[in-house]
Amino acid sequence: MKKQTSFLFIFSFCLLFAYSQVTSSDAGLKVPQDGIRNSNQGFASQEFRHGVQAYYKGSYNEAIMQFEKALSFLPNDSLILEWLGKAYYKSGMEGSALAYWQAAKNNGYGGLLLENKIEVVRERRVTGESNEAQIRLTEAGSFDGNFNDNLVFSGPVSVLPNFDGTLWLASYNLNQLLLMNQNGIVLQRVTGPINGFDRPSDIIRLADNKLLVSENAGDRLALLSSKGSFEKYIGEKGRKTGQMVGPLYLAQDEFERIYVTDYGNRRVDVFDKDGNALFFFGGKSSDFAGLKGPTGICLVNDSVFVADDQNGCIYEFDRSGNYVRALVEKGTFSKPESIKLWNGALLLCDSNKLISVDYDTGAIFEYARTGNAPSRVTCASGDINGNVLVCDYTSNELYIMSKLQELVGGLFVQIEAVDASKFPNVVVEVKVENRHRQSLVGLQESNFYFTENKRPVNNFKLLGASSNNTNADITFIIDRSNTTRAYKNEIESSIKEITSTLDDSFIVRIISAGEIPVLEYQGKPSLLNNFSLDALKNPFASKINLDLALRLASNDLIKGNKKRSILFISDCNEDSIDYSNYDLSELTAFLNNNSISFSMIQLEQKAADEKLDFILSNTFGDSYYVYRPAGLRSVVNDILQMPQGVYQFSYTSSLTTNFGQNYLLVEAEVYLLNRSGRDEAGYFAPLQ
């Protein structure tokens, strides 16, 4: 570990010089050595300072106005051009941002750092995530079960990623569950009840956030709290309903029923959410020869997919256990094991390979293989950071796999805000993403390196991560088009049902979307227990301007909690919704660049129109039918579990402020396994 730390320290200085860019001393805002500036420099400096302060407060329109004023005094100043581009980027106008950044780059400003930023933003706009359905995975890093001659884990068989970036790992040979962070540090070891686990084989998270572990040699399931404390056993050894012999993999459906592949009994056992036995299936029937070696299991919509390691294929059943079909031909796979849903397809482990299987057509695509060395991958699961975590039982390793272009492109790091009001104590917020807007959560203080003018800062400390926040700001946008008049009860009940799950640490806003959007309510969710549409001021309209409503909602959310979401309640009538004021790409960029998720409560169960679907597909969030069987209470939990890769730090600055007039630089670097990223920004200390 010491060698790795020293390597990163040396590597960081190499990156600092490789990415060196023109600072304020090279820009038109430079204060001459004699302390005398001409009038244009003085006016530009004043407007620039106001622009920086407005930017850090989230007032991006004001920042744009101030930077443009500054640019009028010092045309083509590279530093002002860069900041003007940053303000346009946060406002969703990425085309304008790229133009200003390119102008600064053409001046010889910014170096590789600005060039990389231009490349990432341009790539996001042109290609998007939709072209990445089938891109091969490569190893981004690995955690060895043997570290410095110490046995950390042995026989990793299953991995469960958590929403905060940590993960649970089932160690088959040690009869333990390990809680580990992104850097492979073991945070907790769980050995189960007093008599311990008996060969834990799989671990899943249930709908109530509790953990369920299958014990292969114990012929039972162990129910644990979300923190790993043992609560009770489910099932016992035997062949009757509710009994099992050698349980392997687990799954749960939207009705909270638990499915277990029972290898010894060659079937799938089903329990209710409380652990009561319901039925089993997978035996021989008139149209099915029966399961021979059931291993991995995965539920998609109303289908249950079960892998069979004796027949080398995947079978599809309905949720009642009726046989539907063989998804792929017998003998397609050599030793199929775990199945998880990832990237819109089934992710299957087969000997030394990771394979994508289309659950509609059965088409297969090989994501990766571990090589020719002895290997047996038993479980692969996508984590919240867009990686795939892979257990290799034979080599005793946990692999972290990513798309190749993510490793080549590195991380996209942005300094979001700097608070120097208590200078020399400085507080900085940093956002960390991959190249395709996926936030990276679970990073630790050791993953960050801060400098001022290429010198390490003093008293550096991680204050917190937004992914750990347990509350959020939520804004409801209510469709006030004429066609929604008939859905009064549905709209009122959906708002009451969702807000009933919130405590008063949440801030809720209600915006009525009519011809002109109106902010109808802002405050505690508890005051909405008796919410009524009759209290809304905005009248019904033949057409609503959804784009204006989205901008209004976003402007308030930007200055609120780091976890923030918009919920649009609508019947999705495309003839009633207008988007003529803002380009759709600008709307989605505005939401994404400010980490605002967008979800929809559909009053009618139908596909959204093309434009609304574009917003849904290009932002983070989901769509929910108002009468869906699971209800709407889980909507808030989905919002809280969305990745938010914003981290807050404090340090003590050693820079001189010139009575608050100097533009002070801070640089942030991030390292995670084989990836890294960097950003730099400036700020002003208070005037003296």
Disulfide bonds with the S-S distance in Angstrom:
none
